């Protein structure tokens, strides 16, 4: 099996359950602004990330931190703190660039720069990548060929027509075919880790996997969706940004309502998810 289960002690016996995957897109609130302007903002990422680290410690969660290379360079002590608590460091690009705006050469340059920055700060081999904005589509599938030169897995596909336009992709973790990134090949060495969706007859695959969806959707629906996915035999893949738990995040005129919806209740809802399910980092779940 591609993924492992967890053994949970319950009273006199043990219970085998799905070990879900927890991920953090480690970026600051300003990272959707043009890269050249980032130095103008006062950072909030350290305090917000420490809130997440505290919750993970309380509920014995390990996570994969898809880290922007610039943030790793600016806050190297934070990356060391994340690493020292047993979490995995992976790449979220260096400058949080939308891949739809890049060509092959600029994407590879940004990826390599991020990997160098993360290795220098963490001292670890970097195995995985997540595209900012989940900006992989059929027009830039060439990005996977570049990733395969440096990495073991990707987590950029959101298999939903709503916003992401790749509804035909597998909803579960799979080994990616070299011929078609949306097809599974059991002999492939490169793994795709899609974000979790709920399949609805009238909407298709509906995103429920965290961040805005955690803040916007009723927590009962998020829990139901993860539980349903687990009962089908698959690990759910959840994600969060540090700013998702920051009700005092600065309001920027360039950002729309979705950046700020539900911030006051997000921490409580996130903690409830952590209480209810078992989560681990990618490298602790996937058998490469």
Order of alpha helices (4+ residues) and beta strands (2+ residues): beta-beta-beta-alpha-beta-alpha-alpha-beta-alpha-beta-alpha-beta-beta-beta-beta-beta-alpha-alpha-beta-alpha-beta-alpha
